[in-house]
């Protein structure tokens, strides 16, 4: 077969795959938007649910979702970044490093329901921590850790070597080079990894279902319980309590993830301009 024909067929297949992916995403988004946008109002966003049919708003669930996601990010990011720096800059490449990378990749593929059961068994039952923001954040951090760590490691390894050589040539130490040159250079990709991990954490249901609880509370301290938006959406949809509110919650959840991604793009653009 002529190579030009093969090339056109390959390009056509790639375009078809991309079109199918975008179309399916668009259908899902439009379905949720059409079903949920009519429910959105200041009252729905900023008031509490009440009554047997969970009428009213979902404000406590929004606060709980942001609270537990932010807390999980604060727990995960330092550990993941430092681990990635060690693997990329300090560790001697060998069997031990390959085992660590394999463990991180395996951890990222653990089903969320398994992580939720582990979080409940370990953090709640074994350690005696109540079902709370902190327990849920610790369980979510186990899901976020491999994503941030592997993304950060790849970002650090992608920094050109001449950047390091220039720093060493000016008399900088290893840590000064890593902290003042390598990490700032890799920061856009690190931020992307953190946002991807946060996006997964925001949408998790099973993990927070077993570790945070279902009570509609307004969390103040990390040891307070609450109900996240995915759990609230799950309960409304499965029990058929209030389907319009379920679609409205799904719509706001998509908007929340979109805000995270837009914010990350703005931060990344700022870092690239500074660099």
C-alpha positions in Angstrom: 0.0 0.0 0.0 1.2 3.5 -0.8 2.8 5.3 2.1 0.8 8.4 1.5 -2.5 6.4 1.7 -1.3 4.8 5.0 -0.4 8.2 6.3 -3.9 9.6 5.5 -5.6 6.5 7.1 -3.5 6.9 10.3 -4.3 10.6 10.5 -8.0 9.9 9.9 -8.0 7.3 12.7 -6.4 9.7 15.1 -8.8 12.5 14.2 -11.7 10.1 14.6 -10.5 9.0 18.1 -10.0 12.6 19.2 -13.5 13.6 17.8 -15.2 10.7 19.6 -13.4 11.6 22.9 -14.4 15.3 22.6 -17.9 14.4 21.6 -18.5 12.1 24.5 -17.1 14.7 26.9 -19.3 17.4 25.4 -22.4 15.2 25.6 -21.8 14.5 29.3 -21.1 18.1 30.1 -24.2 19.4 28.2 -26.4 16.8 29.8 -25.4 17.9 33.3 -25.6 21.6 32.4 -29.1 21.2 30.9 -30.3 19.2 33.9 -28.6 21.3 36.6 -28.4 24.9 35.6 -32.0 25.6 36.3 -31.5 24.7 39.9 -28.6 27.0 40.5 -29.4 30.1 42.5 -27.9 32.0 45.4 -30.2 30.2 47.7 -29.1 26.8 46.4 -25.5 27.7 46.8 -25.4 29.6 50.1 -28.1 27.9 52.2 -28.4 24.6 54.1 -30.3 21.5 53.0 -33.4 20.8 55.1 -36.5 18.6 55.2 -37.0 15.0 54.1 -36.4 15.8 50.5 -33.1 17.7 51.1 -34.6 20.9 50.0 -32.7 24.2 50.2 -29.0 24.6 49.4 -25.7 22.7 49.6 -23.4 25.3 51.2 -22.1 23.0 54.0 -21.1 20.4 51.4 -19.2 23.0 49.3 -17.3 24.1 52.4 -16.6 20.5 53.4 -15.3 19.6 49.9 -13.0 22.6 49.7 -11.8 22.0 53.3 -10.9 18.4 52.9 -9.3 18.9 49.5 -7.2 21.8 50.8 -6.2 19.8 53.9 -5.2 16.8 51.8 -3.2 19.0 49.5 -1.3 20.5 52.4 -0.5 17.0 53.7 0.5 15.5 50.3 2.4 18.2 48.5 5.5 18.6 50.8 5.9 14.8 51.1 5.4 14.1 47.4 7.7 16.9 46.3 10.5 16.0 48.7 10.2 12.3 47.7 10.5 13.3 44.1 13.5 15.5 44.7 15.2 12.6 46.5 14.5 10.1 43.7 15.5 12.5 40.9 18.5 14.3 42.4 19.9 12.3 45.3 19.0 8.7 45.1 21.4 6.2 43.5 19.6 4.8 40.5 19.1 1.1 41.2 16.8 -1.6 42.4 15.6 0.4 45.5 14.5 3.4 43.3 12.8 1.1 40.9 10.9 -0.5 43.7 9.8 2.9 45.0 8.6 4.0 41.6 6.7 0.7 41.1 5.1 1.1 44.6 4.0 4.6 43.7 2.5 3.4 40.4 0.7 0.6 42.1 -0.6 2.9 44.8 -2.1 5.2 42.1 -4.1 2.2 40.6 -5.7 1.2 43.9 -9.5 1.5 43.7 -10.9 4.3 45.8 -13.3 1.9 47.6 -10.3 -0.1 48.8 -8.5 3.1 49.9 -11.7 4.2 51.7 -11.9 0.9 53.6 -8.2 1.1 54.5 -8.7 4.7 55.7 -11.6 3.6 57.9 -9.8 0.6 59.3 -6.5 2.3 59.9 -7.2 6.0 60.7 -10.6 5.6 62.3 -10.5 2.2 64.0 -6.8 1.5 64.6 -5.6 5.0 65.4 -8.9 6.1 67.0 -9.2 9.3 64.9 -12.9 10.2 64.6 -14.6 10.3 61.2 -13.6 13.8 60.3 -11.9 16.2 57.8 -8.5 15.0 59.0 -9.3 11.2 58.5 -10.6 11.9 55.1 -7.7 14.1 54.2 -5.2 11.5 55.2 -7.0 8.8 53.1 -7.2 11.2 50.2 -3.5 12.0 50.5 -2.7 8.4 49.8 -4.5 8.7 46.4 -2.9 12.1 45.6 0.6 11.2 46.7 1.7 9.0 43.7 0.2 11.5 41.2 2.1 14.4 42.6 5.3 12.5 43.3 5.6 11.0 39.8 4.6 14.2 38.1 7.2 16.2 40.1 9.9 13.6 39.5 9.4 13.7 35.7 9.3 17.5 35.9 12.6 17.7 37.7 14.3 15.1 35.4 13.1 17.2 32.4 15.1 20.3 33.6 18.0 20.7 31.2 21.4 19.7 32.6 23.1 23.0 31.5 20.8 24.8 34.0 22.4 22.8 36.8 25.9 23.2 35.4 25.5 26.9 35.3 24.4 26.9 39.0 27.3 24.7 40.0 29.7 27.0 38.0 28.6 29.9 40.1 29.5 28.1 43.3 26.1 26.9 44.4 25.7 23.8 46.5 23.6 20.8 45.5 20.6 21.9 47.7 20.9 25.6 46.5 20.8 24.4 42.9 17.8 22.2 43.6 15.8 24.7 45.7 16.6 27.9 43.8 17.1 26.7 40.2 15.6 23.2 39.5 12.3 23.4 41.4 11.4 26.9 40.1 12.2 25.7 36.6 10.0 22.6 37.0 7.2 24.5 39.0 4.7 24.7 36.1 4.6 20.9 35.7 4.6 20.4 39.4 1.5 22.7 39.7 -0.2 20.7 37.0 0.4 17.5 38.9 -1.0 19.0 42.1 -4.1 20.2 40.3 -4.7 16.8 38.7 -4.4 15.2 42.1 -6.8 17.8 43.6 -9.2 17.1 40.7 -9.3 13.4 41.6 -9.7 14.2 45.3 -12.6 16.6 44.7 -14.5 13.9 42.8 -13.9 11.0 45.2 -16.9 9.5 46.9 -15.9 6.2 48.5 -12.9 7.5 50.4 -14.7 10.4 52.1 -17.8 8.3 52.5 -16.0 5.9 54.9 -13.7 8.4 56.6 -15.5 11.8 56.8 -19.1 10.6 57.4 -22.4 11.8 56.0 -23.6 14.3 58.5 -24.4 17.8 57.1 -22.1 19.8 59.4 -20.2 23.0 58.9 -16.6 22.0 59.6 -14.5 24.3 61.7 -11.6 22.2 63.0 -9.9 19.3 61.2 -11.6 16.9 63.6 -15.1 18.0 62.6 -17.2 15.7 60.4 -19.0 16.8 57.3 -20.4 15.7 54.0 -18.7 16.4 50.7 -20.4 17.2 47.4 -19.8 13.8 45.8 -21.2 12.0 48.8 -24.2 14.4 48.9 -24.7 13.8 45.1 -24.5 10.0 45.6 -27.0 10.0 48.4 -29.5 12.2 46.5 -29.2 10.2 43.3 -29.2 6.7 44.7 -32.0 7.2 47.2 -33.9 9.3 44.6 -34.6 12.0 47.3 -34.2 15.1 45.1 -32.9 14.6 41.6 -32.9 18.3 40.6 -30.7 19.0 43.6 -28.5 16.1 42.5 -28.0 17.6 39.0 -27.4 21.0 40.5 -24.7 19.5 42.8 -23.1 17.8 39.8 -23.1 21.0 37.8 -21.4 22.9 40.7 -18.9 20.1 41.1 -17.9 20.5 37.5 -17.6 24.2 37.8 -15.4 23.8 40.9 -13.0 21.5 39.0 -13.0 24.0 36.1 -12.1 26.8 38.5 -9.2 24.7 39.8 -7.9 24.1 36.3 -8.2 27.7 35.2 -6.5 28.9 38.4 -3.7 26.4 37.7 -3.2 27.7 34.2 -3.0 31.3 35.4 -0.4 30.3 38.0 1.6 28.3 35.4 1.5 31.2 33.0 2.8 33.5 35.8 5.7 31.1 36.5 6.6 30.8 32.9 6.7 34.6 32.4 8.9 34.9 35.5 11.2 32.2 34.2 
